[in-house]
Amino acid sequence: MLILRRKKDQKIRVGLDVTITVVDVKKDGSVVLGFEAPQYIGIYREEIYEKVRTDRRQVLEAEKAKSENNSCSDK
């Protein structure tokens, strides 16, 4: 893991296409970040990413089970 220290309005570049800007640092220690990236790059908070990943996995498992049931009934 790379750990960087940045101040308000400073930026971090990730590859050629992603820029992260420290927009604000609140008194409670929370940091407001801004992300600039092409639309095809998904940017999620960790808890949202995990929810999306879990939901996708459940859909794929349901589709697989449905497909297996359909192939069994064709025999």
N, C-alpha and C positions, 0 to 999 in steps of 0.2 A: 504494500500500500504506500502510495506517495502522499506525504503530508505537506501541505503548503500553508503559509501564513499570508493572508491578504488583507488589505484595508479597503474601506469604502471606495467605490469607483474603480478598483483595480480588477484586472481581468485575468482569466486563465484560458489558454487555448488547449483544446483536445483534438488532436489530429488537425486536418485542414479545414474541417467544416463546423466545428463546435466551439463557441465562445461562452464562457461562464463569467458573469460580472457580479461582483459584490455590490448590490444596490444599497443596502443599509445594514447597520449593525445596531440592534435594539439594546436598550438598557438592561433587559433581562438576559442578554447574551445570545438571543436568537439572531440568526443571520438571514437576510433577505437576498436571494440569488435571482439573477436573470439569466436565461438561457437563450442563445441564438444558435439554431441548428436547422438543417434542411427538414422539410416536413416528413420525409421518410424515416427519420430517426425518432424513435419513441423516447420521450422523457417522462418518467413517472416518479412520484414519491415511492419509497420502498413499500409501504403498506398497500398502495394501489397496485403496484407491480405484482406483488404476491397474490392479491385478489384476482387480477386478470389472469395470471398464470394458473391458479387453481381452477378458475372458471373454464379456461380453455382446455385444461386436462380433463375435466369432467365431461365437457362436450365431446371431446375425442373418444373418451372411453364409452360414452353412451352410443356414439355413432358406430364404434367398433362392435359393441354388443349387438346392436340392431342389425348390422351387416352379417354378423355370425349367425344370428337367429334366422335371417332371411335365407342364407345359404343352406342352413340345416333343413328348412321347410321345403326347399326346392328338390331335395333328394327323395 
